Every structure is written in structure tokens, then in C-alpha cells.
Amino acid sequence: MKTLLFSFFFFALFEISSGQSQEKNFIYESETLQIEQIAPHTFVHTSYLNTDDFGKVSCNGMMVINQNEALVFDTPANGEASDELINWLENEQKVKVKAVVATHFHWDCLGGLNEFHNKGIPSYASEKNIELAKKAAYPIPENGFKNKLKLQVGNQKVTNQYLGEGHTKDNFVAYVPSDQVIFGGCMIKTLGAGNGNLEDANVPSWPETVKKVKSTFPKTQIVIPGHGKIGGVELLDYTIELFSKKITTTDK
């Protein structure tokens, strides 16, 4: 497969890291799924989840593509979009999907997991994720890890690491060293976002967990939140501040 690479990547990276707004450049777009390239090997897939509390919500996931192989981080929000994504990877990009990873147990991370399993694609998640998915009667990832897992895609490695509770008890991040990208999932908020779903959250631990994310991956340049616009490390700082304020308000 010819690696998709925008000639203006470094300019775009500068805009992201400096907090400036940028126009999205989709390389695939339908009513149910959008795909955007944000770095040489890193892509964002966006699908939509209908919720009772928040209406129709856009949900971000990540893909890493290298040397005819791909890793998917969080499934699209439903089976239709998941089939669409797999088809794009296998038939249009001509890559082998080596694995799918669920970064926490909520439906917007693993709602399309069965579609990946039907294709024989192995799935990974933390042991806590698997336990919580079973209790929720959600699709269950096949392979568990405790705190840290490295997955290979071509000659690149992606680090998956659990650093503490926040949005959920099991949320972890994925880091792409070659592109200096973190996929924070729903633990990380886009700029201006509100609290979101706190049903399974550990709010007191949330800011400290994100501080650990920031210190563990200090070279990060691009941050992908679970919902909304991508950005730079300012998304980590915003999330820390947002839930630190929530703690103060709650304590009062």
C-alpha cells in the first residue's frame, strides 16, 4: 500500500501544537464514517452514536497504518460503520488489520467489536475492560493485559498503557512514538467540552491520571480525544483543569 501522506503535514502539526484551528481533510467520508489522516502513520476515524442524554454524538477512534498492516483503536460506534471501516482498510488500502484495541468498556469503544471478530481480527483490552464489558453484557475483547501492552504494526510499535482511573476504571491511552500521537479516548476532553458522561467516572482521580499521561509521554505533539476536535497537549491541560475544578466545586 502506498502510505497516505499529506505534503503539508509538518505545517498542520505546527498548527495543531500551537492550538490554532484547522480545516479537516477527510480521505474518506460517508454519512456514517469519516477518516482523516493526521500524521504519516496515524489516522482518525469518526462515527456516530445515538444517546438518550446527549443526542447524536460523534465518536473518535484511531488507526495506525504501516507497511501493509493496520491497528484500529476503538471500534466505530456501531456494526455498520465498523464493517465500512474494515472494508476501507482491506479493500481500498489493501492492508491487513492485525488487531483492534478497546481503550475502555463503553459502547462507543467496542460497539462494533463483533464485526471485527467475524473477520477473524483479534481484539485487545485491559483485564479491567474485559471484566466490565462482561458485566455490562457488551461485546467482549479476546485478549487482556494488566498495565502495559506494545503492539507491532509494520516496523512501528504502539504503546497501550493504563495509568489510572478517570472517565472509567479501565480507561487507558495508546501512544504512537513515531508520530508523537496520543489517543486518549474519552478520558481526554476536547477544548471547551463539558463533563460528559460521569456514570462510571472517578472524578477525584481523573486529573492525576491525566497528569501521569502527560509525564509518561512528554514528547507528545498531537492528542486525539474520544469526542470532538483533535489538538495538542493543551487538551491534556484542559482536561486536568476541568476536573480539578469539578473536585473543588464538589468539595464545597
Secondary structure, DSSP 8 states (H G I E B T S, - for coil): ------TTHHHHHHHHHTT------EEEE-SS-EEEE-SSSEEEEEEEEEETTTEEEEEEEEEEEETTEEEEES--SSHHHHHHHHHIIIIIS--EEEEEE-SSSSHHHHTTHHHHHHTT--EEEEHHHHHHHHHHT----SEEESSEEEEEETTEEEEEE----SSSSS--EEEETTTTEEEEETTS--TT------TT--TTTHHHHHHHHHHHSTT--EEEESSS--BSTHHHHHHHHHHHHHHHHHH-
